[in-house]
Amino acid sequence: MDASAESPSVLLLDAAQVAALMPVADAIPVMSDMFAALAREQIHLPLRQIIRPPQALGAKGLLGMMPAFLGSAAGGAGVYGAKVGTFFPGNSALGKDPHQGCVLLMSAETGELLAVMNAAEITGIRTAAVTGLATRLLARHDASRLALVGAGHQAHWQLAALSAVRPLQHVRVASRSLATAQAFVDKEQPNYAFPLEAAESVEAAVRDADIVVTVTNSTDPVLRAQWIAPGTHVNLVGSSTPRHREADTMLMARAQLFVDRRESTLNESGDYLAAAAEGRIGPDDLVAELGELVIRAHPGRTDADTVTLFKSLGMGAQDVALAAALHQRAQTAGSGVRAKL
């Protein structure tokens, strides 16, 4: 058999290898390039497909499939990819990430499988990197007080991303219990020079914050408009289905709204859909996509007192772009395991 006709070896990267190859701060420019390509229509991105088996069948979670094609104009040789992931909210109580699965990378030339990578680590890194990008583009330049609402798996990456884009001086952490927030603070404090503090409530955490990040699985709002000071930048990160929401309708109506993708927001965002159902906002209130800010098609924040809000839903293109960057780094570093399938 001609060696040139043989299938390439498949790169396998576990969570630790992904983390070692791609620190969160390094992922921010990768996400910036991806959003720029999306804004320039160099990426094909169908909506995610969600499979929710009925609980009567014993199902404890859901399965999501998030495909994307990154054209060669977006950088590199072009690539097909998809994240096949599950979401099991009960995992948090087991000390496991609720997000599990893998990211698949395929050649744009032959369609052959190039890589299989840990999806939980990629999801955490790229989600936080997008928050960092949105905050870099929308938060006031002097923003230094962060409120982190939620102390689960995603919070670790979010803190790393926010500290990379703004000179943080103080962080308050709120969770379902003070003990959970304190445990997160105790674990993360050695990594940072600025103080971290466990807050007794969400209100206490966000009252004087310049930047707010929510990373919860809540189906009811955890963030109220009256708690948010003028000039604050808010990132809603935790909810990604029509049934989940983190901000109340008043905050959605008050803030200048930015999104990762309009189509996704109109179909998937519980925060948007709930406020729209109450007649408080509509499609025209989605000021811009993040990619439009990256390519400077929209200026972003208009003044120092405006409350800006970025609604993050996540897209397959983020996973595929990060996987493509990881594939290149792994080849250079000789990292990972290679196998013939």
N, C-alpha and C positions, 0 to 999 in steps of 0.2 A: 504493500500500500504506500502511495506517495505520502511522504511526511507532511507535505504542504496541505494534504486533504484531511489530516487528523484534526480532531477537535482540540481547542486550546485547553490547557489545564484551568480549572476553576479556582479562583481565590476564595478562601474561607477566612472571615474575620470574626472573632468573638468580641464580646463587649469590652474586655480589657484592651485588646488590640486596637479597636476603634478609638477608645479614649486616648490611648497613647499616641496614635497617629494624628488626631484632630482635637486639640484643645478648643474649648468653646470660643475663645477670642479669635482663633484662626478660622473658625467657621463663619464668622460674621462677614468677611469679604466674599466668601463663597456664596452666601445667601444674597448679598448685594448684587453680585454678578448675575445670579439666577433671576432675581426680580427685574433687573434691567432687561434681560433677554425676554422675559415674559411680557414686559411692557412693549417691547419691540416686536412681539408676535413671532418669536423664534422658538417657541415651545408649544407643543400640543399637549393639552391638559384636560382630559375628561373629568367630570365630577367623580368623587369616590363612590364606590358601591358598598353599601352596608347590608350585611346579612344578620338578621335578628331572629334566631329560632325561638319559638314560644317556650316560656318557662315550663309549660306542662310537659315538654320533652326532656326536661332536666337541664336546659341550657343555663349557664351561669354568666355568659358574656356574649359578645358579638364579634363578628369577623368583618374586617374592612379590607377592601382592595383599592389601591391608589396608584394607577398607572400614569406614565408620562413619557413623552419623547422629547429629548433635547436635541435640537438641530445643530449641525456643525457651526452655524453662524453664532450659536450661543457660546461657543468656545469648545476646543477639543475636536474630536472626530465625530461627535454626535453619538447618542446612546439611547437605547430603549431601557426602561426599567419599571419596577413596580415594588411598592411595599405591600406585603401580605401580612396583616397584623390583626391581633385580637385585642379587645379591651375587656378586662375582667376587674370591675371595681372592687371586688372582694379581696384582690391580691394585696392591697395596702395593709390589711389586717394580718396578713401572713408575712409581712416584710418584703414583699415582692413588688416590682413595678407593675401597675395595672396594664401597661402596654407591653405586649410580647409579639414575636414574629420575626420576619426576615425581610431584607431588601435584596431584590434580584436585579442584576445588571446584565444586559445583553448587548452584543455587538450591533451597531447600526448597519454594518456591512453584510454580515452573514446571519444575524439573529442568534448566534451561538451564545450560550451562557458564559459570562465572564466572571461573575462573583456572586457569592451569597454572604450577607453580612447581618450581624445582630441588629434587629430593628429597634429594640428598646433604647439602646445607647444612641443610635443615629437619631431617633425621634427626640430624645432629650436634648441632644446637642443642637440639632437644627432648630428646634422650637425655641430654645433659649437664644440662639444666635439671631433669630428673626426678631425676638423681643429687643435684643440689644441694638439691632439695626433700626427698628422703629423708634426706640428711645433716642438713639444718636441723631435721628432726623427730626424728631418732634419735641423732645423735652427741652426746657430752657437750658442754656449752656451752663448756668450756675446751679442747676439742680443737684442737690447733694444728700437729700434725706429720702430714703427709700422705705416704703411699706411693702412687705412681702406677705400676702394673704394666702396661706396654705404652706404646709411644711412637709409635704410628701416628697416623692422621688424627684419631681420636676424642679422643686425649689432649689436644690443644690446647683443645677445648671443655670437657673435664672439668676441667682446671686453672682455667679461667675461672669455671666454676660453683662449684667448691669454695672458691675465694678470695672469692666473693661471699657465702658463708653462714657462714664461720668465719674467725677472725683467724689465718690461717696464719702460722707463724714459720719453718717449714722444710719442704722437699719433697725426697724422694728418688725418683728415677725408675729403674726397672728395665726392661730390654728383653731381646730375644734376644741382643744383644751389647752390650758396654759402649760401643762406638763409636756405636751407634744411640741409646742413652740419652744419651750426651754431646752428640750432635748436636741432640737435642731440647732439652736444657738450654741449650745455646749459643743456640739460636733463641729460646727463651721467656724467658730470664733478663732481657733488657732491659725486659720488660713488667711485672716484679714487683719490689717492694722487698725481699721475703724471699728467702733463698738457695735455689737449686735445685741438687741434687747428683745426679750419675749414680752409681748403686749397681752393685756388681759382680755381685749376684745378687738374686733376689726375696727370699730370706731376709734378706739384709742391708738391703733397703729397708723391710721390714715389721716387723722385730723390735721397734722401739720406737715404732711409728706409732700415732697416735690414730684416724686415718681411713685406710682402704685402699680403693683403687679399682682394679679389674682391667678392662682393655680389650684383651683378646687374642682370637685366633681358635683357641685351643687346644682339642684334643679330649681332652687329659689334664690333670689338676689341676696348676695352677701355684702354688696356695696351700695350705699345710699348717696344720692346726690348731695344732700345737705352736709355730708361729712367731708366733701372734696373742696379744697381751697382753690381760689382763682389761680390760674397758671399751672395747675398740676397736669402732669401727663399720666394717663391711665393705660395700662396694658391688660386686656382681658384675654387670658391664655387657656384657662382650664377647661372651658366648655366648648364642645365641638359638635353638638347635635341640636336639632330643633327643640328637644325636651329639656335641655340644660341652659341655665343662664346664671350670670354672676352679678350683673348690674341692674339696678331698678330702672323703670321707664323714664323717670325724671332725669337720671344721669345720661341716658342715651339721647334724650331730647335736648339736654343742655350742652353736651359736648360737641366739638367738631370731630366728626367720625372719619376714621381712616381704616382701611381693610387690606387683607392680603390679596383678596380677589372678590370683585363684586358678585359674580355668579355664585360663588360658594356662599357668600354672606346671605344672599337672597333666598337660598335654598336650604342652608344648614345651620345658620346662627340663631339659636334660641334667644339670645340677647336682642338681636335685631327684630326677629319675627314677633316676639311678644310686644315690643314697643310699637311695631307697625300695626299689629292687630288692635291696639288701643288708639290708633289714629294719630300718634304723636310724631312719628317719623315715616319716611318713605324712601324709595330708591334715590331720589335727588339729594337726600341728606348724606349719602355716602360720598364724602368730598373727593377722595382720591384713593387709588391703590398704592401700596408701598412702592411698587416699581415706578410709578409716575413721579414719586418723590426722588427716587434714585437717579432717574434720567433728567430730572429738573423740569418735567412737564407741569409740575405743580409746586408752589413754594412751601407748602406745609403750614406750620404754625404762622398765624397772622399777627399776633401780638403777645405780649408777656402775660396778659391776664386770661387768655383763652384757655379753657380746659380742652385738651386734646385727648382723644381716646382711640387706641388701636385695637381692633378686634381680630385676634389671631385664630384661624381655624385649622391651618395646616393643609399642605397640598403635596401630592405625590412628587411634584417637580422638586420640592425641597429635599426629599429623601433621595431622589435619583441624582440630583446635583451633588449632594454631599457624598453619596456612594461613589460617584465618578471621581471626585477629588480624592477620596480615600483610596480608590483603586490605583491612581497615579502615585500617591505617596507610598503605598505599600510596595509597588514595583520598585521605586527608587530605594526604599529602605530594606527591601528583602523581607518584609514582614508578612505574617499570616501563614496559612497552610494552603498548599496547592494540591488539588486532587483531580483525577480523571473520572468523569461521570459517564 
